[in-house]
């Protein structure tokens, strides 16, 4: 069989879905990756996967002509490659991919949406203006007998189910895109009580990820005479209107508030050098990759009780610490608590690792994804191993 994966960046496909593609190839199937041009596309060839760049696609574009050209190009690719199943990732790709799949007569479609996205979570005029159009397009795209919608947490499943955009029995929940728990492992040496605490935030540099609160917490701890290192990994996202700009991040780094690493290829190596993974997000996440990678490495986690984040830290004080969103003081207090109590630091990391092994190992996630494919391609086999959403 032939499978096609379609996402709005080649970076996403390479970092989040390559393992699934390799499992399919090992099972004897062909996989084609489709995305706008980027710096990661050429890497697929080394893994035996074909990558096709959609030159016209710009994930931030609202130009009707450009969007029409993108849809036309995608439809042509699908007609030429003739996949048996198309798996679309992110909201925009779900819409375009589902429409193109119908035009190209692709037999089955899976639409995966991690988080509700800017249009549904922002209260800006632009987002509110786009929302009715996106809802109408989503309803058209998702209303297909041979398609399923995959979401990463029950909160999003409830939100989608309550909108009437899709029948609840067409929703499947697969928590996260998974983490390689063999590659992401705890360090062999644990920090002693005198070692300088190092706290990492690894994410796209969007305001809703709690970037400003992270920097403000650093400033507070410095004012209080605390010696804690704050590390920021990630780059601005020009395609998102809520991205922090590079000049601002550089100012924070120059002031000594954060050590900014930019994009990091070797995340397992970086995680072995830090003690805490913080994500003070006030954004509707799917299930944040940074949190499950930090959990797999046995780091203490600090996050908020927001959709997606609460899937990773489910019990405050046991498998992580929860802070109030948009509250730099609360974040600073949590970091001080871990700085002062290294036994708690180790306990939280141990429980986080156990949860990652139990719930987020990529082998489990990949198998649940393949179960969804099987359910669509062979409906007589019964429901998939993914959690069905029941209203």
C-alpha positions as CSV (number, residue, x, y, z in Angstrom):
1,X,0.0,0.0,0.0
2,X,1.0,3.6,-0.4
3,X,0.6,6.3,2.2
4,X,1.0,10.1,1.9
5,X,1.7,12.4,4.9
6,X,0.9,16.1,4.4
7,X,1.9,18.8,6.9
8,X,2.6,22.6,6.8
9,X,6.4,22.2,7.5
10,X,8.9,19.6,6.6
11,X,10.4,20.1,10.1
12,X,7.1,18.7,11.6
13,X,7.1,15.6,9.4
14,X,10.8,14.9,10.1
15,X,10.7,15.4,13.8
16,X,7.2,14.1,14.6
17,X,6.2,11.6,12.0
18,X,9.4,10.0,10.6
19,X,9.1,7.1,13.0
20,X,5.6,6.2,11.8
21,X,6.8,6.4,8.2
22,X,9.7,4.1,8.9
23,X,7.4,1.6,10.6
24,X,5.2,1.6,7.5
25,X,8.3,1.1,5.3
26,X,9.5,-1.8,7.4
27,X,6.1,-3.4,7.0
28,X,6.5,-3.2,3.2
29,X,4.6,0.0,2.4
30,X,5.5,3.1,0.4
31,X,5.5,6.5,2.1
32,X,5.4,9.9,0.4
33,X,6.0,13.1,2.5
34,X,4.4,16.4,1.3
35,X,5.0,19.8,2.7
36,X,6.2,23.4,1.7
37,X,9.9,23.7,1.0
38,X,12.2,23.7,4.0
39,X,15.6,22.7,5.4
40,X,14.5,19.2,6.4
41,X,13.0,17.8,3.2
42,X,16.2,16.5,1.8
43,X,16.8,14.4,4.9
44,X,13.9,12.0,4.0
45,X,15.8,10.4,1.1
46,X,18.4,9.0,3.6
47,X,15.5,7.1,5.2
48,X,14.0,5.8,2.0
49,X,11.1,8.2,2.0
50,X,10.1,10.4,-1.0
51,X,9.5,14.1,-0.2
52,X,7.5,16.4,-2.5
53,X,7.7,20.1,-1.8
54,X,4.6,22.2,-2.5
55,X,6.3,25.3,-3.7
56,X,3.3,27.6,-3.6
57,X,2.2,26.8,-0.1
58,X,2.7,29.4,2.7
59,X,1.2,28.4,6.0
60,X,0.6,32.0,6.9
61,X,-0.9,33.1,3.6
62,X,-4.4,34.4,3.2
63,X,-4.1,35.2,-0.5
64,X,-7.1,33.5,-2.2
65,X,-5.1,33.1,-5.5
66,X,-2.1,31.5,-3.7
67,X,-4.4,29.2,-1.7
68,X,-6.2,28.1,-4.9
69,X,-2.8,27.3,-6.5
70,X,-1.7,25.3,-3.4
71,X,-4.9,23.3,-3.5
72,X,-4.5,22.6,-7.2
73,X,-0.9,21.5,-6.8
74,X,-1.8,19.2,-3.9
75,X,-4.6,17.7,-5.9
76,X,-2.2,17.1,-8.8
77,X,0.4,15.4,-6.5
78,X,-2.3,13.1,-5.1
79,X,-3.7,12.2,-8.5
80,X,-0.2,11.4,-9.7
81,X,1.0,9.4,-6.6
82,X,-2.4,7.8,-6.0
83,X,-2.0,7.0,-2.3
84,X,-4.3,4.5,-0.6
85,X,-4.5,6.8,2.5
86,X,-3.6,10.4,3.1
87,X,-2.7,11.5,6.6
88,X,-3.0,15.3,7.1
89,X,-1.5,17.1,10.1
90,X,-2.5,20.6,11.5
91,X,-5.7,22.4,10.9
92,X,-5.0,24.1,7.5
93,X,-3.6,20.8,6.1
94,X,-6.6,18.9,7.3
95,X,-8.9,21.3,5.3
96,X,-6.8,21.4,2.2
97,X,-5.8,17.7,2.3
98,X,-9.3,16.5,2.8
99,X,-10.6,18.6,-0.1
100,X,-7.8,17.6,-2.4
101,X,-8.2,13.9,-1.4
102,X,-11.8,14.1,-2.5
103,X,-10.9,15.7,-5.9
104,X,-8.1,13.1,-6.4
105,X,-10.3,10.2,-5.3
106,X,-8.0,9.1,-2.5
107,X,-9.8,6.1,-0.8
108,X,-9.2,7.1,2.8
109,X,-8.2,10.2,4.8
110,X,-7.0,10.7,8.4
111,X,-7.0,14.3,9.7
112,X,-4.8,14.9,12.7
113,X,-5.1,18.1,14.6
114,X,-2.8,18.8,17.6
115,X,-4.4,21.7,19.5
116,X,-7.2,24.0,18.3
117,X,-4.9,26.4,16.6
118,X,-4.7,30.2,16.3
119,X,-8.1,30.7,14.6
120,X,-10.0,29.0,17.4
121,X,-7.9,30.0,20.4
122,X,-7.1,33.7,19.7
123,X,-9.5,36.5,20.4
124,X,-7.9,38.9,17.8
125,X,-10.1,40.5,15.1
126,X,-8.3,38.5,12.5
127,X,-9.0,35.2,14.2
128,X,-12.6,36.0,14.9
129,X,-13.1,37.1,11.3
130,X,-11.6,33.8,10.0
131,X,-13.4,31.5,12.4
132,X,-16.7,31.2,10.5
133,X,-15.0,30.5,7.2
134,X,-12.6,27.9,8.8
135,X,-15.6,26.2,10.5
136,X,-17.5,26.0,7.2
137,X,-14.4,24.6,5.4
138,X,-13.8,22.1,8.3
139,X,-17.3,20.9,8.2
140,X,-17.0,20.3,4.4
141,X,-13.6,18.6,4.8
142,X,-14.5,16.3,7.7
143,X,-17.9,15.2,6.4
144,X,-16.6,12.1,4.7
145,X,-17.5,8.5,5.3
146,X,-13.9,7.2,4.7
147,X,-12.2,9.6,7.0
148,X,-11.4,9.9,10.7
149,X,-10.3,12.9,12.9
150,X,-7.4,12.1,15.3
151,X,-7.0,14.5,18.3
152,X,-4.5,14.3,21.1
153,X,-6.5,15.0,24.2
154,X,-10.1,14.7,25.4
155,X,-10.5,18.4,25.8
156,X,-10.1,19.0,22.1
157,X,-12.3,16.0,21.4
158,X,-15.1,17.6,23.4
159,X,-14.6,20.9,21.7
160,X,-14.8,19.5,18.2
161,X,-17.7,17.2,19.1
162,X,-19.7,20.1,20.6
163,X,-19.3,22.3,17.5
164,X,-21.2,19.9,15.3
165,X,-18.4,20.0,12.8
166,X,-18.0,16.2,12.9
167,X,-19.9,13.3,14.3
168,X,-18.5,12.2,17.7
169,X,-18.1,8.6,16.4
170,X,-15.7,9.9,13.8
171,X,-13.2,11.2,16.4
172,X,-10.3,9.2,17.8
173,X,-8.0,10.3,20.6
174,X,-4.3,9.3,20.4
175,X,-2.4,11.0,23.2
176,X,0.7,12.8,21.7
177,X,2.9,11.9,18.7
178,X,5.0,9.8,21.0
179,X,8.6,9.8,22.3
180,X,11.4,7.4,21.7
181,X,11.9,6.3,25.3
182,X,15.1,4.4,24.3
183,X,16.7,7.5,22.8
184,X,15.3,9.9,25.5
185,X,16.6,8.4,28.8
186,X,17.5,9.8,32.2
187,X,21.1,10.7,32.8
188,X,23.3,8.2,34.7
189,X,24.3,10.9,37.2
190,X,21.7,12.8,39.2
191,X,22.3,16.4,40.5
192,X,23.6,16.9,44.0
193,X,22.1,19.6,46.3
194,X,25.0,22.0,45.5
195,X,24.8,21.8,41.8
196,X,23.4,24.9,40.0
197,X,19.8,24.2,38.9
198,X,19.2,24.5,35.2
199,X,15.7,25.0,33.9
200,X,14.8,24.6,30.2
201,X,11.9,25.8,28.1
202,X,11.9,24.2,24.6
203,X,9.2,25.3,22.2
204,X,8.3,27.5,19.3
205,X,8.8,31.0,20.6
206,X,5.1,31.9,20.9
207,X,3.8,34.2,23.6
208,X,1.1,31.7,24.5
209,X,3.8,29.1,25.4
210,X,4.6,31.3,28.4
211,X,7.9,32.7,27.1
212,X,7.5,36.1,28.7
213,X,6.6,34.5,32.1
214,X,9.7,32.3,31.8
215,X,11.9,35.4,31.3
216,X,10.1,37.3,34.1
217,X,10.6,34.4,36.5
218,X,14.3,34.5,35.7
219,X,14.4,38.3,36.5
220,X,12.6,37.6,39.8
221,X,15.0,34.9,40.9
222,X,18.0,37.1,39.9
223,X,16.5,40.0,42.0
224,X,16.1,37.6,44.9
225,X,19.7,36.5,44.7
226,X,19.1,33.0,43.4
227,X,21.6,31.3,41.1
228,X,19.4,29.4,38.6
229,X,20.2,29.1,34.9
230,X,17.3,29.6,32.5
231,X,17.8,28.0,29.1
232,X,15.6,28.7,26.0
233,X,15.6,26.4,23.1
234,X,13.6,27.2,20.0
235,X,13.3,29.8,17.3
236,X,10.7,32.5,16.4
237,X,7.9,31.3,14.2
238,X,7.3,34.0,11.5
239,X,4.2,32.1,10.3
240,X,2.4,32.8,13.6
241,X,1.2,36.3,14.5
242,X,1.9,35.7,18.2
243,X,5.6,34.8,17.7
244,X,8.2,36.6,19.8
245,X,10.6,38.3,17.5
246,X,14.3,37.5,17.3
247,X,15.4,41.0,18.5
248,X,13.4,40.6,21.7
249,X,14.9,37.1,22.4
250,X,18.4,38.4,21.7
251,X,17.9,41.3,24.2
252,X,16.9,38.8,26.9
253,X,20.0,36.7,26.1
254,X,22.3,39.8,26.1
255,X,20.8,40.8,29.5
256,X,21.8,37.4,30.9
257,X,18.1,36.5,31.7
258,X,18.3,33.4,29.5
259,X,20.8,31.3,27.6
260,X,19.3,31.1,24.1
261,X,20.3,28.1,22.1
262,X,18.1,28.6,19.0
263,X,17.1,25.4,17.2
264,X,18.6,22.2,18.8
265,X,19.1,19.0,16.8
266,X,20.3,16.9,19.7
267,X,17.5,17.2,22.2
268,X,18.4,14.0,24.1
269,X,21.9,15.4,24.6
270,X,20.6,18.8,25.8
271,X,18.1,17.2,28.2
272,X,20.8,15.3,29.9
273,X,22.4,18.6,31.0
274,X,19.3,20.1,32.6
275,X,17.2,19.3,35.6
276,X,13.8,20.9,34.9
277,X,11.5,21.2,31.9
278,X,9.2,24.2,32.1
279,X,6.3,25.0,29.8
280,X,4.1,27.6,31.5
281,X,1.7,27.5,28.5
282,X,-1.7,29.2,28.3
283,X,-2.3,27.8,24.9
284,X,-4.6,24.9,23.9
285,X,-1.8,22.3,23.2
286,X,-2.3,18.9,21.7
287,X,0.2,17.1,24.0
288,X,3.4,19.1,24.1
289,X,6.4,17.3,22.7
290,X,8.8,19.0,25.0
291,X,7.0,17.8,28.1
292,X,6.9,14.2,27.1
293,X,10.6,14.3,26.0
294,X,11.4,15.9,29.4
295,X,9.3,13.2,31.1
296,X,11.1,10.4,29.2
297,X,14.5,11.9,30.4
298,X,13.3,11.9,34.0
299,X,13.2,15.7,34.4
300,X,11.0,17.4,36.9
301,X,8.2,19.1,34.9
302,X,6.5,22.4,35.5
303,X,3.5,23.3,33.4
304,X,-0.1,24.6,33.6
305,X,-3.4,22.8,34.0
306,X,-4.3,23.6,30.3
307,X,-5.6,21.2,27.7
308,X,-2.8,19.0,26.5
309,X,-0.5,20.0,29.3
310,X,-2.7,18.3,31.9
311,X,-2.3,15.0,29.9
312,X,1.3,14.9,31.0
313,X,1.2,16.4,34.5
314,X,-1.9,14.8,35.9
315,X,-1.2,14.9,39.6
316,X,0.4,18.1,41.0
317,X,3.3,17.3,43.3
318,X,3.6,13.7,42.0
319,X,4.4,13.6,38.3
320,X,5.2,17.3,38.0
321,X,4.2,20.8,39.3
322,X,1.3,22.9,38.1
323,X,1.4,26.7,38.0
324,X,-1.3,29.3,37.3
325,X,-1.1,30.5,33.7
326,X,0.3,34.0,33.1
327,X,1.8,34.0,36.6
328,X,5.6,34.5,36.6
329,X,5.7,34.8,40.4
330,X,4.1,31.3,40.7
331,X,6.6,29.9,38.2
332,X,9.5,31.4,40.1
333,X,8.2,30.0,43.4
334,X,7.9,26.5,41.8
335,X,11.5,26.7,40.6
336,X,12.7,27.8,44.1
337,X,10.8,24.8,45.6
338,X,12.8,22.4,43.4
339,X,16.1,24.3,43.9
340,X,15.6,23.9,47.7
341,X,14.2,20.3,47.6
342,X,16.4,18.1,45.5
343,X,14.7,15.0,46.7
344,X,11.4,16.2,45.3
345,X,13.2,17.1,42.1
346,X,14.3,13.4,41.7
347,X,10.9,12.0,42.8
348,X,9.0,14.1,40.2
349,X,11.5,13.1,37.5
350,X,11.1,9.4,38.4
351,X,7.3,9.5,38.2
352,X,7.4,11.5,35.0
353,X,9.6,8.8,33.4
354,X,7.2,6.0,34.5
355,X,4.3,7.9,33.0
356,X,6.2,8.4,29.7
357,X,6.9,4.7,29.5
358,X,3.3,3.8,30.2
359,X,1.4,6.4,28.1
360,X,3.7,8.1,25.6
361,X,6.2,5.6,24.2
362,X,6.2,6.1,20.4
363,X,5.8,2.4,19.8
364,X,2.3,2.6,21.5
365,X,1.4,5.7,19.6
366,X,2.5,4.4,16.2
367,X,0.6,1.1,16.7
368,X,-2.6,3.1,17.7
369,X,-2.1,5.2,14.5
370,X,-1.8,2.1,12.4
371,X,-4.9,0.7,14.0
372,X,-6.7,3.8,12.8
373,X,-5.4,3.2,9.3
374,X,-6.6,-0.5,9.5
375,X,-10.0,0.6,10.7
376,X,-10.4,2.9,7.7
377,X,-9.0,0.6,5.1
378,X,-10.8,-2.5,6.5
379,X,-13.9,-1.3,8.3
380,X,-15.1,-4.9,8.9
381,X,-12.2,-5.4,11.3
382,X,-13.9,-3.2,13.9
383,X,-12.8,-0.2,15.9
384,X,-9.2,0.9,16.3
385,X,-7.1,0.8,19.4
386,X,-7.3,4.6,19.7
387,X,-9.7,5.9,22.3
388,X,-13.1,6.8,20.7
389,X,-14.7,10.0,21.8
390,X,-18.0,9.7,23.4
391,X,-20.0,12.9,24.1
